[in-house]
Amino acid sequence: MSHPTIEDVFLTHLQDAHALEKLVDTALGALISTAGAPELRDLLQHHRELTRAHLAALEDRLAAHEQHPSAPKDSGLAAAALAEGLLARVRADHAGKHARDAYTLVHAAVAGYELLRHLAQRAGDTATAEVAARHLADERATAAAVDDKWDLLLDVSLRHAGVLSAPPPGTTRSLRGIAGGDRQR
């Protein structure tokens, strides 16, 4: 029985990165189609374009190693993305929850690309390490863009939920006395 090499592990992670980007692409499609807030929809659409460029670059890196994307991995994560799409269609509070889900997906990609970048460096594939570094920068930029919109997206979510007046961003309000928050125990 032979033991796997670092190249074997590296190629598995390269296929994993492709599968994760397929998940992100499919999930973003569902989030975009149900996003009511243009501020979020535009951001998600831009990230989907980046994701598709990432997929092409990963396919090029796989081809450089005479490998292909893993159909089982791509299909498995695509099923998860379809579940996300169904959830996106039936829930309320679209803007806030869509942003949360997109933010989670982006951070999963950050973790995957960090791992791939370090593994590619150790395996001696500087081209893939550079691709991973560029993709990391894109993922982090999207996360930062969502970070800049949390208050706006919360306002959209509150309006969608029917909350007509809420304290402005940056204010603190005690929940004591609201909905039983001051009950003695």
Secondary structure, DSSP 8 states (H G I E B T S, - for coil): -----HHHHHHHHHHHHHHHHHHHHHHHHHHHHH---HHHHHHHHHHHHHHHHHHHHHHHHHHHTT----HHHHHHHHHHHHHHHHHHHH-S-HHHHHHHHHHHHHHHHHHHHHHHHHHHHHHT-HHHHHHHHHHHHHHHHHHHHHHTTHHHHHHHHHHHTT------TT-----TTSTTTT---
